[in-house]
């Protein structure tokens, strides 16, 4: 699994498709500056935008959503002394809740 941010991944996908920022921004109906900031990690993305970009770039939406969610978690806990410990506890809770739901 890559450690690149969702913004870095999206920029790489856009550049691989040789699509200019202005064209992708127009497809999303957002300002070019906003898309540029999203790619640089200066503006947060929404799940909806990530899914639209997956479609535009013809890329696996699940992989982009995993990057999107991991960035959200990372930004929330990165400056916390107990962030990694809390993440491990949260992982156990998620597994527990999924197991409980499936019963």
Buried (B, 14 or more C-beta within 10 A) or exposed (E): EEEEBBBBBBBBBBEEEEBEBEBBBEBBEBEBEBBBBBBEBEBBBEEEBBBBBBEBBEBEBEEBBBBBEBBBEEEEBEEEEEBEEBBEEEEEEEEEEEEEEEE
